[in-house]
Structures are given as C-alpha cells and as structure tokens.
Amino acid sequence: MTDSQVKQLTIMQKVLSHYPAQTALLSRVLASIFGGYLVAASACGLLSVLLPLSPVDATLVATMLSFAIYACAAIRAFCVKSLTQVWLELLIVSSSFYVTISLLS
C-alpha cells in the first residue's frame, strides 16, 4: 500500500489489518457473550411458552435451562472455524426462536 492509501483507511481498517488474530478472537468473544445471551433469552421465552406447566413454573424451568443454553452457545462460538458462520448461526437460531414466540402468542 502506498502512503495515500494508508491515510484513507479508517481506524477500524487499520486495526484489522495489523491485528487479524486479535480481532478474530475479539469477535468470537463478543459472539459468545452477546450472541449467546441473545440465543439464551429467546430460548427462555420460547420454552416458557411451550412448557405445559403453570406460568410461574414454566418461567422458572425455562430460566434454569437458559443457563445451559447460554453455555452451549458460548462454547459453539469457539468451535466453528468461520467467524461468519458463528454470527449467522447465532442470529438465525435466535431469530427463529423469536418468530416462533411471535406466532405462538
């Protein structure tokens, strides 16, 4: 790259070009934290609607199960090779849970 091309890069592009391994790790950490929470929260909502218990019991059971779902989503974020696939899986699963909740209630 020439000097004029380097000056035109944004700060984020400069960081990504200098630290590709660190940014990949940061993306996986963010996916496991925020994407895992998104999947766990939407799964909790879906389970509380689907479980054939009283509303209080269904909510408690769904909340307890959501901790295990969160852990599985976080582990999955580090098992997949492609970062794009990690984010797509998390978004597709959580959005499908959300659509199902919307259709059921």
C-alpha positions as CSV (number, residue, x, y, z in Angstrom):
1,M,0.0,0.0,0.0
2,T,1.1,3.5,-0.7
3,D,1.1,6.3,1.8
4,S,-2.0,7.9,0.3
5,Q,-3.9,4.6,0.5
6,V,-2.9,4.1,4.2
7,K,-4.1,7.6,5.1
8,Q,-7.5,6.9,3.6
9,L,-8.1,3.8,5.7
10,T,-10.4,4.2,8.7
11,I,-9.1,3.4,12.2
12,M,-11.0,0.1,12.3
13,Q,-9.5,-1.0,9.0
14,K,-6.0,-0.1,10.3
15,V,-6.6,-2.2,13.4
16,L,-8.0,-5.1,11.5
17,S,-5.0,-5.1,9.1
18,H,-2.4,-5.0,11.9
19,Y,-4.0,-7.4,14.3
20,P,-6.1,-10.1,12.5
21,A,-5.7,-12.8,15.1
22,Q,-6.7,-10.5,17.9
23,T,-9.7,-9.2,16.1
24,A,-10.9,-12.7,15.3
25,L,-10.6,-13.6,19.0
26,L,-12.4,-10.4,20.0
27,S,-15.2,-11.2,17.5
28,R,-15.6,-14.7,18.9
29,V,-15.7,-13.4,22.5
30,L,-18.3,-10.8,21.5
31,A,-20.3,-13.5,19.7
32,S,-20.1,-15.8,22.7
33,I,-21.2,-13.0,25.2
34,F,-23.8,-11.1,23.2
35,G,-24.9,-13.8,20.7
36,G,-25.1,-16.4,23.4
37,Y,-27.2,-14.1,25.5
38,L,-29.5,-13.4,22.6
39,V,-30.0,-17.1,21.9
40,A,-30.5,-17.9,25.6
41,A,-33.0,-15.1,26.1
42,S,-35.0,-16.1,23.1
43,A,-34.9,-19.8,24.0
44,C,-36.1,-18.9,27.5
45,G,-39.0,-17.1,26.1
46,L,-39.9,-19.9,23.8
47,L,-39.6,-22.6,26.5
48,S,-41.7,-20.6,28.9
49,V,-44.5,-20.5,26.2
50,L,-44.1,-24.2,25.2
51,L,-43.8,-26.0,28.6
52,P,-47.0,-27.5,29.8
53,L,-46.7,-26.1,33.3
54,S,-48.2,-23.3,35.3
55,P,-46.9,-19.9,34.0
56,V,-44.7,-19.5,37.1
57,D,-43.2,-23.0,36.9
58,A,-42.7,-22.8,33.2
59,T,-40.8,-19.5,33.6
60,L,-38.6,-20.9,36.3
61,V,-37.8,-24.1,34.4
62,A,-37.1,-22.1,31.2
63,T,-34.8,-19.7,33.1
64,M,-32.8,-22.6,34.5
65,L,-32.5,-24.2,31.1
66,S,-31.4,-21.0,29.5
67,F,-28.1,-21.1,31.6
68,A,-27.2,-24.3,29.9
69,I,-28.2,-23.0,26.5
70,Y,-26.1,-19.9,27.1
71,A,-23.1,-22.1,27.9
72,C,-23.6,-24.2,24.8
73,A,-23.9,-21.2,22.6
74,A,-20.7,-19.7,24.0
75,I,-18.8,-23.0,23.5
76,R,-20.2,-23.3,20.0
77,A,-18.8,-19.8,19.2
78,F,-15.3,-21.0,19.7
79,C,-15.8,-24.4,17.9
80,V,-16.8,-23.1,14.5
81,K,-14.0,-22.3,12.1
82,S,-15.6,-19.4,10.2
83,L,-16.5,-16.1,12.0
84,T,-19.3,-15.5,9.6
85,Q,-20.8,-18.9,10.3
86,V,-20.6,-18.2,14.1
87,W,-22.6,-14.9,13.8
88,L,-25.0,-16.4,11.2
89,E,-25.8,-19.4,13.4
90,L,-26.4,-17.3,16.5
91,L,-28.6,-14.8,14.6
92,I,-30.6,-17.5,12.7
93,V,-31.3,-19.5,15.9
94,S,-32.3,-16.5,17.9
95,S,-34.5,-15.1,15.2
96,S,-36.2,-18.4,14.6
97,F,-37.0,-18.7,18.3
98,Y,-38.3,-15.1,18.3
99,V,-40.5,-15.7,15.2
100,T,-41.9,-18.9,16.8
101,I,-42.7,-17.0,20.0
102,S,-44.4,-14.3,18.0
103,L,-46.5,-16.9,16.2
104,L,-47.5,-18.8,19.3
105,S,-48.5,-15.8,21.4
